[in-house]
Amino acid sequence: MVSNPLAPLILHVRGILFDMDGVLISSINSDERSWSRWARLHNMEGTFSIQSTHGRRTIDTLRALRPDLDLAVELKRLEEFDAEEQDGVLALPGARSLIATLPANAWTIVTSASERVMRQRLPFAGITPPNSIISADHVTHGKPHPEPYISGARILGLAPSECLVIEDAPAGIKAGKAAGCRVLAVLSSHSADDLAGADWIIPSLECVTATRAHDGTIAVRLSV
């Protein structure tokens, strides 16, 4: 449900910054297969939670889990695994219809995945990625640092305060709020308690519609 009790709620923004996994597409099964292969390779099965990888760059997760390894080698290995694990990648409810209503210059994707993985997975799920995006390759600091969402607003030519971030993970919510954006959370991969830092929480993008307002802003309607 919308966390604000006065539903429906209409927000006026100039840009929308979408996370990818858990917001536009579901690739949880693919990610889990890739990380499980990596864990087996290093005899680490059962020693870490797959949820700890959500919303974070692969390089940051690797650095936290195994700083003793050659991170460049392990990152390349995981990207190869990801490239092979496309089965089960699909668009989440409401994602394609929402994107179709947005002007091309009013939205982008800010993902913790690499650009290579993003540009493989989105078309597989039937979504055409925008020309300019922010991926793990484009930032020095990944989520929960604000840099990804500050950069996402910049490529739209907007201030973060003019943008709505749509996220599904605590790290992404923290990044969006720290950047100065308003944040809408989707209940796809975490509990409402985990997403409490967001301004609003909804079950899926099926609860969101967007129209161009007379003043040039985008009127984003949240309902259940």
ChimeraX attribute file (.defattr): number of C-alpha atoms within 10 A of each C-alpha:
attribute: neighborCount
match mode: 1-to-1
recipient: residues
	/A:1	17
	/A:2	20
	/A:3	15
	/A:4	13
	/A:5	8
	/A:6	8
	/A:7	13
	/A:8	13
	/A:9	15
	/A:10	15
	/A:11	13
	/A:12	19
	/A:13	19
	/A:14	22
	/A:15	26
	/A:16	27
	/A:17	26
	/A:18	24
	/A:19	26
	/A:20	25
	/A:21	28
	/A:22	23
	/A:23	24
	/A:24	27
	/A:25	22
	/A:26	22
	/A:27	23
	/A:28	17
	/A:29	14
	/A:30	19
	/A:31	21
	/A:32	16
	/A:33	16
	/A:34	20
	/A:35	19
	/A:36	16
	/A:37	16
	/A:38	17
	/A:39	15
	/A:40	11
	/A:41	10
	/A:42	10
	/A:43	10
	/A:44	13
	/A:45	14
	/A:46	10
	/A:47	9
	/A:48	11
	/A:49	9
	/A:50	13
	/A:51	12
	/A:52	10
	/A:53	19
	/A:54	22
	/A:55	26
	/A:56	20
	/A:57	22
	/A:58	22
	/A:59	21
	/A:60	18
	/A:61	16
	/A:62	19
	/A:63	14
	/A:64	10
	/A:65	13
	/A:66	12
	/A:67	11
	/A:68	9
	/A:69	11
	/A:70	11
	/A:71	16
	/A:72	10
	/A:73	9
	/A:74	16
	/A:75	18
	/A:76	12
	/A:77	14
	/A:78	19
	/A:79	17
	/A:80	13
	/A:81	18
	/A:82	22
	/A:83	16
	/A:84	12
	/A:85	18
	/A:86	18
	/A:87	11
	/A:88	13
	/A:89	21
	/A:90	19
	/A:91	23
	/A:92	19
	/A:93	17
	/A:94	16
	/A:95	18
	/A:96	18
	/A:97	14
	/A:98	18
	/A:99	20
	/A:100	11
	/A:101	13
	/A:102	17
	/A:103	12
	/A:104	12
	/A:105	15
	/A:106	20
	/A:107	24
	/A:108	24
	/A:109	24
	/A:110	27
	/A:111	29
	/A:112	28
	/A:113	23
	/A:114	18
	/A:115	16
	/A:116	14
	/A:117	15
	/A:118	21
	/A:119	15
	/A:120	14
	/A:121	27
	/A:122	20
	/A:123	14
	/A:124	17
	/A:125	19
	/A:126	13
	/A:127	18
	/A:128	13
	/A:129	15
	/A:130	12
	/A:131	9
	/A:132	14
	/A:133	20
	/A:134	25
	/A:135	24
	/A:136	23
	/A:137	16
	/A:138	17
	/A:139	15
	/A:140	9
	/A:141	14
	/A:142	25
	/A:143	25
	/A:144	22
	/A:145	19
	/A:146	22
	/A:147	19
	/A:148	27
	/A:149	33
	/A:150	23
	/A:151	21
	/A:152	28
	/A:153	28
	/A:154	12
	/A:155	17
	/A:156	21
	/A:157	13
	/A:158	16
	/A:159	18
	/A:160	27
	/A:161	17
	/A:162	16
	/A:163	27
	/A:164	25
	/A:165	29
	/A:166	29
	/A:167	32
	/A:168	32
	/A:169	29
	/A:170	23
	/A:171	21
	/A:172	31
	/A:173	30
	/A:174	19
	/A:175	24
	/A:176	31
	/A:177	21
	/A:178	17
	/A:179	22
	/A:180	18
	/A:181	25
	/A:182	22
	/A:183	25
	/A:184	23
	/A:185	29
	/A:186	26
	/A:187	20
	/A:188	19
	/A:189	17
	/A:190	16
	/A:191	13
	/A:192	19
	/A:193	8
	/A:194	14
	/A:195	24
	/A:196	14
	/A:197	17
	/A:198	25
	/A:199	16
	/A:200	19
	/A:201	23
	/A:202	22
	/A:203	17
	/A:204	21
	/A:205	23
	/A:206	17
	/A:207	18
	/A:208	20
	/A:209	19
	/A:210	19
	/A:211	16
	/A:212	16
	/A:213	12
	/A:214	8
	/A:215	8
	/A:216	11
	/A:217	16
	/A:218	24
	/A:219	19
	/A:220	20
	/A:221	16
	/A:222	23
	/A:223	18
	/A:224	12
